[in-house]
Amino acid sequence: MHVLVVEDDELLGDALQAGLRDQGFTVSWVRDGLAADTQLRTGDFSALVLDLGLPRRSGLEVLRTLRAAGNHLPVLVLTARDTLEDRVTGLDSGADDYVIKPVAISELAARLRALIRRAHGQGSEVLTIGELTLDGHTRQVRFRNQDVELQPREFELLRQLMLNSGQVLTREQLENRLYDWEQSVESNAIEVYIHHLRRKLAPEVIRTVRGVGYLLPVESRH
């Protein structure tokens, strides 16, 4: 899950980036509102963590522009502005959650996971499609009643395919959701992870749509 963090405080931004990565997220971090606008227009993110007091363009302006464009990306406002009026304004402007600084990384991660689940119509951390089950909290995968050990990016790739089951995801979309822009990506990285997943699960679990991308077919989904 690729999260964009918009925070101008260097120490806090660095701590958020490191902490959320430890929680299993892919994290990109920008420090002002204009940079946030650019990344939101061009990037592919699962959620946005947004400070309100930003240089160059306020967080509320970023949020309102995002919603005016019809973008339904889950947005968690993380701010020191703690009055009732501030909270109401943030939520009425389109925020999905409003959190007052400071916040424990574990709570922030849990709130983000909940927002992302709801955006995909999921009520639980546990995804089940046919004989395949993935638990986003314990990071456990079971297939045909057997535990399957996955590397972190294999796990995240499988989660993206399960969250979007029945939809074709391109290699570029998957790269954007598994890597931030500071990380170099081998040209065949996604193909390698797909190969590993098919070997650890079964070849027919993930389908290749030639010239387009990859698909995890819809079966029974909970």
C-alpha positions in Angstrom: 0.0 0.0 0.0 1.6 3.2 -1.2 0.9 6.2 1.1 1.8 9.8 0.3 2.8 11.8 3.4 2.6 15.6 3.2 4.4 17.1 6.2 6.7 20.1 6.3 8.4 19.3 9.7 11.6 17.4 8.8 11.8 15.4 12.0 8.2 14.4 12.0 8.1 13.7 8.3 11.2 11.4 8.6 9.6 9.6 11.6 6.3 9.1 9.8 8.1 7.7 6.7 10.3 5.3 8.7 7.5 4.3 11.1 4.9 3.6 8.4 7.5 1.6 6.4 8.1 -0.5 9.5 4.3 -1.1 9.5 4.5 -2.5 6.0 3.6 0.6 3.9 5.4 2.0 0.9 5.8 5.7 1.7 6.6 8.8 -0.3 7.1 12.1 1.5 6.7 15.7 0.3 7.1 18.9 2.3 4.7 21.4 0.8 1.2 21.8 -0.8 2.3 22.4 -4.3 4.5 19.3 -4.3 1.5 17.4 -2.9 -0.7 18.6 -5.8 1.9 17.4 -8.3 2.2 14.0 -6.8 -1.5 13.5 -6.5 -2.0 14.3 -10.1 0.7 11.9 -11.3 1.1 9.2 -8.7 -0.9 6.1 -7.8 -1.5 6.0 -4.0 -3.6 4.0 -1.6 -4.0 6.9 0.9 -2.9 10.4 1.8 -1.6 11.6 5.2 -2.0 15.4 5.1 -0.9 18.1 7.4 -2.9 21.3 7.2 -0.2 24.0 8.0 1.9 23.6 4.9 4.1 26.1 3.0 3.3 27.3 -0.6 -0.3 25.8 -0.4 -2.4 24.9 2.6 -3.5 21.3 3.3 -7.1 22.4 3.1 -6.5 23.8 -0.4 -4.9 20.5 -1.4 -7.8 18.6 0.0 -10.5 20.7 -1.6 -8.7 20.6 -5.0 -8.4 16.8 -4.7 -12.1 16.4 -4.0 -13.2 18.9 -6.7 -11.3 16.8 -9.2 -13.5 13.8 -8.3 -10.6 12.0 -6.6 -11.9 9.7 -3.8 -8.4 8.8 -2.4 -8.7 8.1 1.3 -7.4 11.1 3.2 -6.2 11.2 6.8 -5.6 14.7 8.1 -2.8 14.7 10.7 -2.5 18.1 12.3 -2.0 20.1 15.5 -5.2 22.1 14.9 -7.4 20.6 17.5 -10.5 22.9 17.9 -13.9 21.6 17.1 -14.2 24.1 14.3 -11.0 22.9 12.7 -12.1 19.3 12.9 -15.5 20.1 11.3 -13.9 22.2 8.6 -11.4 19.4 7.8 -14.1 16.7 7.6 -16.5 18.9 5.6 -13.7 19.6 3.2 -13.4 15.9 2.3 -11.2 14.3 4.9 -12.0 10.7 5.8 -10.3 10.9 9.2 -9.0 13.7 11.4 -6.2 12.9 13.8 -4.5 15.3 16.3 -0.7 15.3 16.7 1.0 13.5 18.3 -0.2 10.0 17.4 1.4 6.6 17.9 2.5 5.1 14.6 0.7 1.9 15.3 -2.6 3.8 15.6 -1.9 5.8 12.5 -1.2 2.6 10.6 -4.4 1.0 11.8 -6.5 4.0 10.8 -4.9 4.0 7.4 -5.5 0.3 6.9 -9.2 0.8 7.9 -9.6 3.7 5.4 -8.0 1.7 2.6 -10.2 -1.3 3.4 -13.4 0.8 3.3 -12.3 2.3 0.0 -12.2 -1.2 -1.4 -15.5 -2.3 0.2 -13.8 -4.4 2.8 -14.9 -4.5 6.4 -12.1 -6.7 7.7 -8.3 -7.0 7.6 -8.9 -10.6 6.3 -9.3 -11.0 2.6 -10.7 -14.3 1.3 -10.9 -15.3 -2.4 -11.7 -19.0 -3.0 -9.1 -21.1 -1.2 -6.8 -18.1 -0.6 -6.8 -16.0 2.6 -4.7 -13.0 3.5 -4.7 -11.4 6.9 -3.4 -7.8 6.6 -2.9 -7.4 10.4 -0.9 -10.6 11.1 0.5 -10.6 7.6 -0.3 -14.3 7.3 -1.4 -16.1 4.0 -3.1 -19.4 3.8 -3.8 -21.4 0.6 -5.7 -24.6 0.5 -5.5 -24.8 4.3 -1.7 -24.4 4.3 0.4 -21.5 5.6 2.4 -19.8 2.9 5.5 -17.8 3.7 5.9 -14.6 1.6 8.5 -11.9 1.4 7.2 -8.4 2.1 6.8 -7.3 -1.5 5.3 -10.6 -2.5 2.8 -10.1 0.3 1.9 -6.6 -0.8 1.7 -7.6 -4.5 -0.8 -10.3 -3.5 -2.8 -8.0 -1.3 -3.1 -5.5 -4.2 -4.3 -8.2 -6.5 -6.8 -9.4 -3.9 -8.1 -5.9 -3.1 -8.7 -5.4 -6.8 -9.8 -9.0 -7.7 -11.5 -9.2 -11.0 -9.6 -6.1 -12.3 -6.5 -6.1 -14.4 -3.6 -4.2 -12.8 -0.8 -3.1 -15.1 2.9 -3.5 -14.3 3.2 0.2 -13.9 0.3 0.3 -11.4 1.8 -2.5 -9.4 5.3 -0.8 -9.4 3.7 2.4 -8.1 2.0 0.6 -5.3 5.1 -1.4 -4.2 7.8 1.2 -4.5 8.2 4.9 -3.7 10.0 7.2 -6.0 13.3 7.0 -4.1 13.6 3.3 -4.8 15.0 2.0 -8.1 12.9 -0.7 -9.8 14.4 -3.5 -11.9 12.6 -3.7 -15.2 11.4 -7.3 -14.5 10.7 -7.0 -10.8 7.0 -7.4 -11.0 7.3 -10.4 -13.3 9.8 -12.0 -10.8 7.3 -11.5 -7.9 4.5 -12.9 -9.9 6.6 -16.0 -10.7 7.4 -16.4 -7.0 3.7 -16.1 -6.0 2.6 -18.7 -8.6 5.3 -21.1 -7.4 4.3 -20.7 -3.8 0.5 -20.8 -4.4 -0.5 -22.3 -7.8 0.1 -21.3 -11.4 -3.6 -20.6 -12.1 -4.1 -18.3 -9.1 -2.8 -15.2 -11.0 -3.7 -14.8 -14.7 -1.6 -12.8 -17.2 -3.7 -10.6 -19.5 -1.2 -10.4 -22.4 -0.1 -6.9 -23.2 -2.1 -5.5 -20.3 -1.2 -6.8 -16.9 -2.2 -9.3 -14.2 -5.5 -10.4 -12.8 -6.7 -12.4 -9.7 -10.1 -13.8 -10.7 -13.1 -13.2 -8.6 -14.4 -16.3 -6.7 -16.0 -16.2 -3.3 -14.9 -12.9 -1.7 -15.5 -11.8 1.9 
